[in-house]
């Protein structure tokens, strides 16, 4: 693990772990009370909702980008998932749902 690529992978991994924790916290702050009022029998229902829209695999793809899903020589756009990173001709980009956005060194889409 002494190569610059290994260091970059570890840095991206730590960044994405922190990003997941922050996103989960922010989502909880915004939704915990309303969700608990709606269904007091499930105090962690907001976490289920969060992980449906923010699966851990999405954060993992920002560390190790996925190959483009294809059928033959054609990219299967219906299998692309918003927020996931993919490798396109040696470059990494994030699918936004309508196109690809470039990513920064931590694997996050650039605004």
GIVENLIN-V701224 format. One record per residue. N is the residue number from 1. RES is the residue in three letters. NEAR is the number of other C-alpha atoms within 10 Angstrom. D_CENTER is the distance of its C-alpha to the mean C-alpha in Angstrom with 1 decimal. Layout:
# GIVENLIN-V701224
N;RES;NEAR;D_CENTER
N;RES;NEAR;D_CENTER
This chain:
# GIVENLIN-V701224
1;UNK;8;24.5
2;UNK;6;26.5
3;UNK;8;25.2
4;UNK;9;23.3
5;UNK;10;20.5
6;UNK;11;20.2
7;UNK;12;20.2
8;UNK;14;17.4
9;UNK;19;15.3
10;UNK;15;16.3
11;UNK;15;15.6
12;UNK;22;12.0
13;UNK;20;11.6
14;UNK;14;13.4
15;UNK;19;11.6
16;UNK;22;8.2
17;UNK;16;10.4
18;UNK;12;12.0
19;UNK;14;9.2
20;UNK;17;8.2
21;UNK;12;12.0
22;UNK;12;12.7
23;UNK;14;10.4
24;UNK;16;12.1
25;UNK;14;15.4
26;UNK;12;15.3
27;UNK;15;14.6
28;UNK;17;17.4
29;UNK;12;19.7
30;UNK;11;19.5
31;UNK;16;19.7
32;UNK;18;21.4
33;UNK;14;25.0
34;UNK;13;24.9
35;UNK;18;23.4
36;UNK;15;26.0
37;UNK;11;28.7
38;UNK;12;27.8
39;UNK;12;27.6
40;UNK;12;29.3
41;UNK;9;29.3
42;UNK;11;25.6
43;UNK;14;24.6
44;UNK;14;21.1
45;UNK;16;20.3
46;UNK;21;18.0
47;UNK;17;15.7
48;UNK;11;15.9
49;UNK;14;14.9
50;UNK;15;11.9
51;UNK;12;10.6
52;UNK;10;11.6
53;UNK;11;9.4
54;UNK;18;6.4
55;UNK;15;6.9
56;UNK;13;6.7
57;UNK;12;6.5
58;UNK;20;2.9
59;UNK;23;3.5
60;UNK;18;6.7
61;UNK;20;6.4
62;UNK;28;6.3
63;UNK;24;9.3
64;UNK;18;10.9
65;UNK;20;10.2
66;UNK;18;11.4
67;UNK;14;14.8
68;UNK;17;15.5
69;UNK;14;16.8
70;UNK;13;20.4
71;UNK;8;23.7
72;UNK;7;26.5
73;UNK;6;26.0
74;UNK;9;24.0
75;UNK;12;20.3
76;UNK;12;19.4
77;UNK;14;17.6
78;UNK;9;17.6
79;UNK;10;15.2
80;UNK;21;12.5
81;UNK;14;9.4
82;UNK;16;8.3
83;UNK;22;5.1
84;UNK;25;5.2
85;UNK;31;7.5
86;UNK;23;11.1
87;UNK;15;14.3
88;UNK;14;17.0
89;UNK;8;20.5
90;UNK;8;19.5
91;UNK;10;17.1
92;UNK;22;13.4
93;UNK;25;11.9
94;UNK;26;9.0
95;UNK;19;10.2
96;UNK;15;10.9
97;UNK;13;12.9
98;UNK;9;16.0
99;UNK;11;15.6
100;UNK;18;13.9
101;UNK;17;13.3
102;UNK;15;14.0
103;UNK;17;11.8
104;UNK;14;13.5
105;UNK;14;14.4
106;UNK;17;11.5
107;UNK;25;9.0
108;UNK;22;8.3
109;UNK;20;9.9
110;UNK;11;13.5
111;UNK;7;15.1
